[in-house]
Amino acid sequence: MLFALYYIFAITVLVLHFSGFLARRNLEWLLYVVAITVFPAVIYL
């Protein structure tokens, strides 16, 4: 269940990033938060 919620959050952040929404509202740090939380899983796998 948590994985599904995380993926929905990550996909939403990516869509908002590529649409320019995050940059206009100075929320680009959300993209970095998603990247940092994904990084340990990528190393583990």
C-alpha positions as CSV (number, residue, x, y, z in Angstrom):
1,M,0.0,0.0,0.0
2,L,2.8,2.4,0.9
3,F,4.6,1.6,-2.4
4,A,1.5,2.5,-4.4
5,L,1.1,5.8,-2.5
6,Y,4.8,6.6,-3.0
7,Y,4.6,5.8,-6.8
8,I,1.5,8.0,-7.1
9,F,3.3,10.8,-5.3
10,A,6.5,10.4,-7.4
11,I,4.5,10.3,-10.7
12,T,2.6,13.4,-9.7
13,V,5.8,15.3,-8.8
14,L,7.3,14.3,-12.2
15,V,4.3,15.5,-14.1
16,L,4.3,18.8,-12.2
17,H,8.0,19.2,-12.9
18,F,7.7,18.7,-16.6
19,S,4.7,20.9,-16.9
20,G,6.6,23.7,-15.2
21,F,4.3,24.0,-12.2
22,L,7.0,23.3,-9.6
23,A,9.4,25.9,-11.1
24,R,6.8,28.6,-11.1
25,R,5.9,28.0,-7.4
26,N,9.6,27.5,-6.3
27,L,8.9,23.9,-5.3
28,E,11.6,22.2,-7.3
29,W,13.0,20.8,-4.0
30,L,10.2,18.2,-4.1
31,L,11.8,16.6,-7.1
32,Y,15.1,16.3,-5.2
33,V,13.2,14.8,-2.2
34,V,11.8,12.1,-4.5
35,A,15.2,11.5,-6.1
36,I,16.9,11.1,-2.7
37,T,14.3,8.7,-1.4
38,V,14.5,6.5,-4.5
39,F,18.4,6.4,-4.5
40,P,18.7,3.8,-1.6
41,A,16.2,1.5,-3.3
42,V,18.2,1.7,-6.5
43,I,21.4,0.9,-4.7
44,Y,19.8,-2.0,-2.8
45,L,18.3,-3.6,-6.0
